[in-house]
Amino acid sequence: MVTLAPARLQPRARELHRRGVATTYKLHDRLLSNRRSRALYAASRPSLDDTQRRIVEQLHEQGFALVAAADLLSPAEWQAVQEEGEAFVEATERGDLRAGVRGKDFLVRKYDVRGVVPLDNPWLAACAGRRMLDIASEYLQLWPKLEYVDLWYSLPLGDNAERRASQIWHRDFDDSHLLKVFCYLVDVDEGCGPFEYVPGSQPGGRYAGVHPWQPMGVGRISDKELAKFVSAEDIRTFTAPKGTMIFCNTSGLHRGGFAQRSPRVLAAVTYCSPASLAALTERNYQLPRGTDTRSLDPVVRYALA
């Protein structure tokens, strides 16, 4: 039988839980889970082309980098991802998929929680390809895990809507070794809820100390609070055409998806360290039962394991 703590003790219990998770994360980062992934990277560093190298350099400098999908994916890969996006939009607008899972009633996800995603899925195949994985590996300086893959449809909320949840400034608290990629599947203007980021708020950047990252750390940050430390001119808003890929470290300050007049549709992926998987993160997808990954490239197999 589980006995609930009295209400007056619950804040203390939550704080002890947070500290325990934070300690576990730090242990896995420094000594346990990430030790092997760093050794694997050091023994077999990827060889990058000019496009990949530019992305990694910009990630280190400012926490984000932009690239056209057609410059990173093959024509066949990009065409397949677009077709997957079109089918997702059709299913969403028919009402086959619903918003509101995990508390975000403004967001429709294709897979969301424990979705079954086969290896030949266009977006997963692109994200598990070596061109994408090698960028993540070189930036994070370890063999990464492919922790999250999905397609998002942000519902238009109207001009009088107020920001909620991830539409408010925040840092992702599950790992400091994070790399997310958002691939716009429609043209995104101000009315679509474009992604926004504070350049330099990634670890080591000039704004890293603004509500600094920590495991299980600070939640949402208001515009008023952010303005005490960051000028409006230093915030980057990513209005951009279809096919724009945004690489970013989302342990930095960011927000997005505040669509008011038209839907924002994108494909998303998260690469992280094994410490995140061990301590804080539950992967949102699973491969079909019986999938044989033994013949895959070792870096790919590690990412998917």
Buried (B, 14 or more C-beta within 10 A) or exposed (E): EEEEEEEEEEEEEEEEEBEEBBEBBBBBBEEBBBBEBBEBBEEEEBEBEEBBEBBBBBBBEBBBBBBBBEEBBEEEBBEBBBEBBEEBBEBBEEEEBEBEEEEBEBBBBBBBEEBEBEBEBBBBBBBBBBBBBBBBBBBBBBBBBBBBBBBBBBBBBEEEBEBBBBBBBBBBBBBBBBBBBBBBBBBBBEBBBBBBBBBBBBBEBBBBEBBEBBBBBBEBBEEEEBEEBBEEEEBBEBBBEBBBBBBBBBBBBBBBBBBBEBBBBBBBBBBBBBBBBBBBBEBBBEBEEEEEEEEBEEBBEBBBE
